[in-house]
Amino acid sequence: MPPNPTTPLDNDFISESAMRRVLASLSLFTLIMTIPQVLTIWIGRRAAGVSLLSWSAYLISAVFWLWYGIRKRDRNIYLPCIGWITVDGAVILGVLFYG
C-alpha cells in the first residue's frame, strides 16, 4: 500500500547546519584515528600487514571525492579529502619504504 500522500515524511530530523557539523566532526575524528597507523609506520619503521592495495584504493577514492567536492563547491567534501590524501600518501610511502 503506498504511503498517504497527505502525510509528509520527516526529512528534517536533523538540520542542515547540524548535519554539516556532525560530518565535519566525523571527518576530523576518523583522520585522527588514522594517525596511529602513520606513526607506527614512520616512527616504528614497521609496515608489516599494511595493505598497499587497500591504501592505494583509499587514495584514489579520496582524489575523486576531492575533485567532486571542488566541482560542487562543498567544503565538507573537499577539505577532509585533502587530509585523507595526505594520510593515505603517508601510509603508502611508508609501506614502500618499510614494507
N, C-alpha and C positions, 0 to 999 in steps of 0.2 A: 504494500500500500504506500503510495507516495506521501511525503510529508505535507502537512497542512500549509498551503501557500500563504495563509494569513499570519502564520507564526514565524517571525524572523529568527534565524539562527543567531546565537550569541557569539559572533566572531570577535567581539571586543572584550574578551575575557581579561586580556592584559593590554594596556595602552601601547601605542606605537613607541612612545619615548621610553616606557618601562622595558619593552622588548629590546630596544636598542641598547639600553644599559645592561640588561642581562646578557645579551650576546657579546657585548664588549668585555664584560667581566669574565665570561666563559672563555673567550679567546685568550685573554691575558692569563687566566688560570691554567689553561692547557699548555700554553707556551712555557710558563714557569715550571709546570710538572715535567716538561721535557728536558729542562736544563740538567738534571742529574745524569741523564743519558749522555749528554755532550761532555759533562765534566768527567764522567767515568772513562770516556774515550780519550779525551785530550790530556787530562791530568794523570789518570791511571794508566794511560797508554795501552788500554785494553779495548779491543773491538770484537772480541770473540762472541759469536752468537748474534751479532747485529747484522741484519739482512740488508745488503746493498740494494737488492732488487726492491724491497719494500720502501726504503727511504728514498730511492730514486722515483718511485711511483708517487710518494708524498710530495716530492719536489715538483714533479711535472704537474700534479694536481694544483699545487699552490701557485704555480706560474699561470695556469689557465684561470684560476679564480682571481688572481691579481688583474689579469687582462680584462676579465668580465667586470670586476668591481670598478676598474678605471672607466670602462665603457659606460657603465651605469651611473658613474659618479657617486658611488656608495662607499663612504669611508669605513663603514662596518664590515665591508668585504675586503677592500684593498689594503687597509692598514695592517690587519692581522696577517695578511699574506706576505707582507714584507718581512715580518718577524718569522713566519714559517719558512720562507725561502732561506733566510739566514740560518735558522736552526737546522733545517734539512741539509743545507750545504755543509754546515759544520760537521754533522754526523757522517755525511757521505765522504768528505775529505778525511775525516778520522778513520773511517773504515778502510779507505785506500792506503793511508799511511801505516796504520797499526793492525789491520785485519789480516 
